[in-house]
Amino acid sequence: MHEVNVAVHKLQLILQAWSELGRTNRNTPEYQTLMNKIRVLSVEYKALVDAARRPGGSNESLPGRNKGEPGLGKSSLDVES
């Protein structure tokens, strides 16, 4: 159930980033930063959704499940261009 909450939160962050992107000038570094953030969050969201679809719903192979691995931690929110 925790993974569902994480996936919902990722989706909310993606939607917020798209909304902010719509208000950002394309010719600014902030635009590229937002695009990168959307890409990273989308990959992480897809991994969560795909893991939930596996038989048994095992999430053991999700990135970020072990300390030190990127994925579900703060790193996805601090994307730089």
N, C-alpha and C positions, 0 to 999 in steps of 0.2 A: 504494500500500500504506500510505503514511503516513496517508492520509485514513481508512482502516479503523481504524487504531490510535486516531486522534483520536475517531472515532465510538464505538468501544468504551469509551474513557475517558469520553466524555460520558454514555454510558448508565450506566456505573458511578456517576458523580456523581449522576445522576438517581435511581438506586436508593438510594444513600446518603441523599439528601435526603428521599426518601419514608419511609425508615426512621426518620430523625430526626423527621420531621413527625409520625409516629405516636406519638412520645414527648413531643410538645410540646403544651402547653395551647392550645386554640383561641383563647383570649382574650388572647393575648400578642402583642407586636410581633414576636417571633421566628417565630411561626407565619406571619404575613404575609410576612416576609422569606423564609422557606423556600418558601412558595407562589410568590413571585416568582422565586426561584432556579430552581425546577422549571420554571416557564413559559419562562424564558429558555433554559435548557439544552435543553429539549424542542424549541424552535424551531430552535436550532443543530443539534441531532441530526437533526431532520427535513431540514434543508438538506443535511447531509452524505449522508444516505440518498438523498434525491431526486437529488442530483448524481451519485451512483454509478449510478443507474438510467438516466441520460441516455445516448443513443447515444454510444459512444466513451468514456463515463465521464469526460468533461471536468469538471474542478472549477474552471475559471478564474473562474467567476462567484460562487464561494462568498464570503460575507462574511469578512473577516479575511485574505484571501489577499494583500492589499496592506497595507503598513504604514499605520497610522493608521485603518484601517477596523475597526469593532467586529466581533465574531463569535467567532473562534477563540482570542482572546487571553485574558488574565487577567480581563478585564472581566466575563465571564460568571460567574466564581466570586465576585465581590465585589458581588453584587446586594444592594441595600438596599431596604427597603420605601418 
